[in-house]
Amino acid sequence: MNQVYVGLCGLGTVGTGVVKLLQNHAEEIKYKVGCEIHIEKILVHDIDKKRDVAIQAEWLTDNPDELVNNAEIDIIIEVMGGIEDTNLLLEKAIRNKKHIVTANKDLMAVHGQKLLRLAKENNCDILYDASVAGGIPIIRSLTEGLASDRIQKIMGIVNGTTNYILTKMTDDEVAFEPVLKEAQDLGFAESDPTSDVDGLDAARKMALLANLAFKMEISLEDVEVSGIRTISQEDITFATSLGYTIKLIGIASINDNGKVEVSVEPTLLPKDHPLAMVKNEFNAVYVYGEAVGETMFYGPGAGSMPTATAVVSDLMDVVKNIRLGITGNEYILPQFQKQLKEDDEKYMQYFIRMEVDDEAGTFQKITNVFLDESVSFQKILQLPSEQKKMAEIVMVTHKISKQQLLNSRENLKGLDVVNEIISCYRVDGED
Amino acid sequence: MNQVYVGLCGLGTVGTGVVKLLQNHAEEIKYKVGCEIHIEKILVHDIDKKRDVAIQAEWLTDNPDELVNNAEIDIIIEVMGGIEDTNLLLEKAIRNKKHIVTANKDLMAVHGQKLLRLAKENNCDILYDASVAGGIPIIRSLTEGLASDRIQKIMGIVNGTTNYILTKMTDDEVAFEPVLKEAQDLGFAESDPTSDVDGLDAARKMALLANLAFKMEISLEDVEVSGIRTISQEDITFATSLGYTIKLIGIASINDNGKVEVSVEPTLLPKDHPLAMVKNEFNAVYVYGEAVGETMFYGPGAGSMPTATAVVSDLMDVVKNIRLGITGNEYILPQFQKQLKEDDEKYMQYFIRMEVDDEAGTFQKITNVFLDESVSFQKILQLPSEQKKMAEIVMVTHKISKQQLLNSRENLKGLDVVNEIISCYRVDGED
């Protein structure tokens, strides 16, 4: 077989990047996979739109059937986004024995398990490294590089928009709203930033990573999600003075009983933790393996060329599998039944910030609440508030269960001396 | 095929780790590769030595022929070290159609190209991810994850011993000799630390990485090597005050004309560069790809279990290849003819520290030398020396060629006002 034919769905920023890579690196790619890769068709909405990449007019079509029913096409590259219609298109393509390379984390988070099984039944490959952390080969690293190990925990900065915003809020001491506006102007945030800022984008990626790491079917609904809208300059100032940096972290972990938790939430990390150094729009995934210990994979989380790199690397893998006659073997069915931790099985440190009456006995009332829940503290800081006769107390607990925290919060709210529990964030990365 | 049989060469720290992984993770490994992996024979020097892992007595042998001529054995795992004898053993094994997994960077740096070709001719696989940066799947990331990209530059902290020493010298402000002694006591440095401290270990690993990144046959002789013995507390203090951290960095880069340079040398990095954050015995490889941009792979560089993880992950790959009937396809012959840069084609910034006469006209004489070579400066610092009537001048140049630096150094030595050129180190990571 001297040539492989590709149908490309989408010619936006990533699709354009894919075409450029295939053109500019054609010789090296051919040398590595042993044959030529040709574009046969490109599915777009607007055939007449001016494109800033050299393409042949006869490639363009707005009819999906010219790809999924096209006997010439071996592989579909899906970089157009969307969930339901795209799912139907890919199911049709797989049933027609076409292999899939996708960068679509939304699709894979919602329909991934079904598509992966369907591909396996049809001896097809479906690869999606580009859907999590853009240019970083994280999926390949988890499933192959660390294949011999048991993953215990993953901590990920997997959304470049929120990391950019938090970096600027921290380094430049600017509030959330103006930084968001600047990010939008620079193209680091969407005009509707909800999916990024409220943690949904990160949650989809963490569901995919957790599936691979723990070999069970974890869905989006299993991920507890908080975004960055609640993070204030005061939070950042307090965290800094206690030696921490605040990041939006996706955390997936498994305990010795095989129970898992997956969440996306603002998290305080020690200042010198490798993840704390990840700045601006960069992503990183920190992996704790039972045998390997701590590893980290760092790189661009998005962007036309980085994501296109991951798409084309996956494409080259599929081409090699086709030539060797071994497609349909990449996917391994989940090995374990999903078991989620209860709140009294989730252990972590917490950062709690309260505004309280500045009077005798306040501190004792508060510590009694925590004592009743067997909560002890690693750090405590009390400062006068800007409000008259009020004080701010900031506490970092030792490791406690989520249940202990929830109970403590309820009881604190009932105290007359507590005006407001301003912030409550996870603290991690110190063990 | 329901079982694969392995011959293990060596039962030291890594060999023991491999046996433990194969035993403790047996179920998951079997699930992933679709068959059982059995140890058939283990080659050791001392059959009677007490072992701290559960092994069957009949596995042990001190006769290599019981592995390389053993028709039952499919794969040889080589974790015993050594170069010439080990090379002969593996050549024999490959000719007997056995696949190889090795952690032996010395062997691969010296004989790797020959072994890789021999394996390909015999339809065998030889995988060696464990030989560079222990538990970090860097080779797999370069050859597969970033397969679609062109690598422009690699900067690596690939020797844990020297990174541990430099971390302690920097953070604890202790001199080289006492830190080396402490590292030896803790097992982070060998009793004969030459290979680590003088950069040879790092040089072997960089030769391997450069081969893979640039797809040409670069040998150990092509790597310029300097170790860390010359780094003093004063160097570190000056570097810190100018905003840098000193690390032993392996650098491999290629220019637009396809010419390469590979070196291992003390290098000043900006304090907030991701590589500057890599502490103690951890390793990291920073990769610049034309399309992907900047990525970094971080993790343990050595240690029984991390290295064993990499060995067993490679083993699982070979087992899958055997089962699919596709062995002998991993290795791709070098695509390009090796071309090394000349000194006037190597561009970088330099940190130069001199002791000079503290008198009128000194500074002008020195700057004239640099002017003659068209060398300009990014930073200059002058302080009184501890020596009477002497001063220390520290300069960071803009990017100049190595030839310009060598010429300048020659001419400075000829100046009567220059007492000594104390240090001269590369500065990198600022672009």
Contacts between the chains, C-beta under 8 A, distances in Angstrom:
chain1	res1	chain2	res2	distance
A	17	B	291	7.5
A	21	B	148	5.8
A	21	B	149	8.0
A	21	B	291	6.0
A	25	B	148	6.5
A	25	B	149	7.6
A	25	B	150	6.6
A	25	B	291	8.0
A	28	B	150	7.0
A	28	B	215	7.9
A	28	B	335	7.1
A	29	B	148	6.6
A	31	B	332	7.2
A	31	B	335	5.3
A	32	B	147	6.0
A	32	B	332	6.1
A	129	B	145	7.4
A	135	B	289	7.7
A	135	B	291	7.8
A	135	B	292	3.9
A	135	B	293	6.6
A	135	B	295	6.3
A	136	B	145	7.9
A	136	B	295	5.9
A	137	B	141	5.4
A	137	B	144	7.1
A	137	B	145	2.5
A	137	B	146	6.7
A	140	B	140	7.1
A	140	B	141	7.5
A	140	B	144	6.1
A	140	B	145	5.0
A	141	B	137	5.4
A	141	B	140	7.5
A	141	B	141	6.5
A	141	B	145	7.0
A	144	B	137	7.1
A	144	B	140	6.1
A	144	B	144	7.7
A	144	B	313	6.7
A	144	B	317	6.9
A	145	B	129	7.4
A	145	B	136	7.9
A	145	B	137	2.5
A	145	B	140	5.0
A	145	B	141	7.0
A	145	B	310	7.9
A	145	B	313	6.0
A	146	B	137	6.7
A	146	B	309	6.8
A	146	B	313	6.6
A	147	B	32	6.0
A	147	B	312	8.0
A	147	B	313	4.7
A	147	B	316	5.2
A	147	B	317	7.8
A	148	B	21	5.8
A	148	B	25	6.5
A	148	B	29	6.6
A	148	B	308	7.9
A	148	B	309	5.3
A	148	B	311	7.9
A	148	B	312	3.5
A	148	B	313	4.5
A	148	B	315	7.5
A	148	B	316	6.0
A	149	B	21	8.0
A	149	B	25	7.6
A	149	B	309	5.0
A	149	B	313	7.7
A	150	B	25	6.6
A	150	B	28	7.0
A	215	B	28	7.9
A	272	B	277	7.1
A	272	B	279	7.8
A	274	B	274	7.9
A	274	B	277	6.0
A	274	B	278	7.8
A	274	B	298	6.2
A	277	B	272	7.1
A	277	B	274	6.0
A	277	B	277	4.8
A	278	B	274	7.8
A	279	B	272	7.8
A	282	B	294	7.9
A	289	B	135	7.7
A	289	B	309	6.7
A	291	B	17	7.5
A	291	B	21	6.0
A	291	B	25	8.0
A	291	B	135	7.8
A	291	B	305	4.3
A	291	B	306	6.9
A	291	B	308	6.5
A	291	B	309	4.6
A	292	B	135	3.9
A	292	B	299	6.5
A	292	B	300	6.5
A	292	B	305	6.9
A	292	B	306	4.8
A	292	B	309	4.3
A	292	B	310	7.9
A	293	B	135	6.7
A	293	B	299	7.1
A	293	B	300	4.9
A	293	B	303	7.3
A	293	B	305	7.2
A	293	B	306	5.7
A	294	B	282	7.9
A	294	B	299	6.6
A	294	B	300	7.2
A	295	B	135	6.3
A	295	B	136	5.9
A	295	B	297	7.6
A	295	B	298	6.3
A	295	B	299	3.4
A	295	B	300	7.4
A	296	B	296	7.5
A	296	B	297	7.7
A	296	B	298	4.1
A	296	B	299	6.8
A	297	B	295	7.6
A	297	B	296	7.7
A	297	B	297	6.0
A	297	B	298	7.6
A	298	B	274	6.2
A	298	B	295	6.3
A	298	B	296	4.1
A	298	B	297	7.6
A	298	B	298	6.8
A	299	B	292	6.5
A	299	B	293	7.2
A	299	B	294	6.6
A	299	B	295	3.4
A	299	B	296	6.8
A	300	B	292	6.5
A	300	B	293	5.0
A	300	B	294	7.2
A	300	B	295	7.5
A	303	B	293	7.4
A	305	B	291	4.3
A	305	B	292	6.9
A	305	B	293	7.3
A	306	B	291	6.9
A	306	B	292	4.8
A	306	B	293	5.7
A	308	B	148	7.9
A	308	B	291	6.5
A	309	B	146	6.8
A	309	B	148	5.4
A	309	B	149	5.0
A	309	B	289	6.7
A	309	B	291	4.5
A	309	B	292	4.3
A	310	B	145	7.8
A	310	B	292	7.9
A	311	B	148	7.9
A	312	B	147	8.0
A	312	B	148	3.5
A	313	B	144	6.7
A	313	B	145	6.0
A	313	B	146	6.6
A	313	B	147	4.7
A	313	B	148	4.4
A	313	B	149	7.6
A	315	B	148	7.4
A	316	B	147	5.2
A	316	B	148	6.0
A	317	B	144	6.9
A	317	B	147	7.8
A	320	B	329	7.8
A	324	B	324	7.1
A	324	B	326	4.7
A	324	B	329	6.8
A	326	B	324	4.7
A	326	B	326	6.2
A	329	B	320	7.8
A	329	B	324	6.8
A	332	B	31	7.2
A	332	B	32	6.1
A	335	B	28	7.1
A	335	B	31	5.3
